[in-house]
Amino acid sequence: MALEGEVTATETKAAQMLEQMSRSDVEVELLGIGAGPSNLGLAVALEELAPELAENALVIDRNQTIEWQPGMLMPWATSQVSFLKDLVTQRDPRSRFSFLNHLYETGRLDEFVNMSTFTPYRVEFAEYLRWVAESLTRVRIELGRECVAVRPRRDDAGAVTGWVTTLADGTAITSRYLVYGGSREPNIPPALADVPRNRIVHSTEYRQRVAELSGELPYRVALVGSSQSAAEIFRALRDDLPDSDITWLMRSIGLSSDQSSKFTNELYYPSFVDEFYDAPPAAREQILREMYRTNYSVVTPPMLEHLYADLYLDRFNERTDRRLVTMVDITSAREAGDEVVLELTDRRTGAVTELRRDLVFLGTGFDTRMPSLVRELARSLELDRIDVSRQYRLELGTDSTAACYLQGVNEETHGISDSLLSVLAQRAEEICRDIIAHRERVPAAAVSAEAPSGL
């Protein structure tokens, strides 16, 4: 006779099996992976430029809600780019999907105008993205659908005819066109590789993880990085963990202001993408190298002013539990009992010290490699390297009746603005029009008839 707990488990498993059996696989013409700004911008472009294709397009996202940088949605955090660089305005300022129309539709236009700012709060831009998603009438968006693998489908001659996207629940989605719009993976410094993940909090998960901590406990915290995200974490920890001891570690000599100006900002124009793409490799490298400090490992001037004022008052009040330690490398790290032991090497003297902490927060950005999902797809396609056309189409190296596009991960070929909002609206149109041209030029194959390679 089965125990009560065993019966319950069996019944649960049976219900899950029935649910899996009743869940049918899906076939669409276009599948977008990731429902962030990039693919939302594409969804809008499809609805406005290719309504027939939009009717058979699906965008999926692993999250349960539409969010924009959810880990860093502090109530005071603002966007670093103009609201005019929304999903549509630079492509069509008359579009009903603009940020300004969102303000008008939600009754907040007067108040925003009265703020006299070009940079909205991050929480209201996230609200705008949700509004756009809810306003779509043709493109479907399904949330809570996590993609775990993508494989090509081929005909007998080896030509790619479509894509099979496998989800975490076992469902398979077949499509002729695939558009990757997810982000890169968080960058975890190699020295911290052996530290248990529950001891590390990357900026992408800051709000979620901090909400699980007790704000009353005096945590010992290490913060790593010299970027805007690190600065925002340092500021946020004052409110979220007010009694904690915080040591901010960085390899640089100190915090630096971003080096952007109206002159360098012209290199973020959508029109500059052509110039960058057509440049020889050496010129591209120089541009990226010289533009690096306009976007990476720097802090905005307003945030620097705020941080310095806070530290000034800390010194005035003789508080020593919030401090910056510059020019140090984390040369090793390990968990020892109830704490993390960081080995720090001073870059000036070579002296080695230990810092014992409860938690390590990271403002270290993202892995610069292509996302793992894209790398796995490239291996399935037997590609030696990942190249994209000017229109962001993955170069397959063979004849194909299908196509795959990559958004937001092409800095090396399309410039430093590729991962930002700056070129998003224009890029969505370019991808949309390339798909339209491809559909007209290349007849569709019966993608559901062949078996996927590599599965």
Salt bridges, closest charged atoms under 4 A:
GLU19 OE2 - ARG23 NH2 3.06
GLU29 OE2 - ARG439 NE 2.74
GLU48 OE1 - ARG91 NH2 2.63
GLU55 OE2 - ARG138 NE 3.31
GLU67 OE1 - ARG130 NH1 3.66
ASP92 OD1 - ARG94 NE 3.25
GLU124 OE1 - ARG108 NH2 2.42
GLU127 OE1 - HIS102 NE2 3.42
GLU127 OE1 - ARG108 NH1 2.77
GLU142 OE2 - ARG140 NH1 2.98
GLU142 OE1 - ARG145 NH1 2.22
ASP169 OD2 - ARG23 NE 3.47
GLU205 OE2 - ARG197 NH1 2.94
GLU205 OE2 - ARG209 NH1 3.20
GLU232 OE2 - ARG122 NH2 2.83
ASP245 OD1 - ARG323 NH2 2.84
ASP245 OD1 - ARG357 NH1 2.87
ASP274 OD1 - ARG390 NE 2.65
ASP310 OD2 - ARG238 NE 3.56
ASP310 OD2 - HIS306 NE2 3.38
ASP314 OD2 - ARG238 NH2 2.56
ASP314 OD1 - ARG322 NH2 3.01
ASP321 OD2 - ARG319 NH2 2.57
ASP329 OD1 - ARG251 NE 2.72
ASP329 OD2 - ARG347 NE 3.12
GLU335 OE2 - ARG199 NE 2.98
GLU339 OE1 - ARG220 NH2 3.00
GLU339 OE2 - ARG356 NH1 2.56
ASP346 OD1 - ARG348 NE 3.33
GLU354 OE2 - ARG334 NH2 3.85
GLU354 OE1 - ARG356 NH2 3.29
ASP358 OD1 - ARG220 NH2 3.04
ASP367 OD2 - ARG369 NH2 2.69
GLU376 OE2 - ARG379 NH2 2.53
ASP387 OD2 - ARG385 NE 2.85
ASP418 OD1 - ARG427 NH1 3.26
GLU429 OE2 - ARG433 NE 2.81
GLU430 OE1 - ARG390 NH1 2.93
ASP434 OD2 - ARG393 NH2 2.90
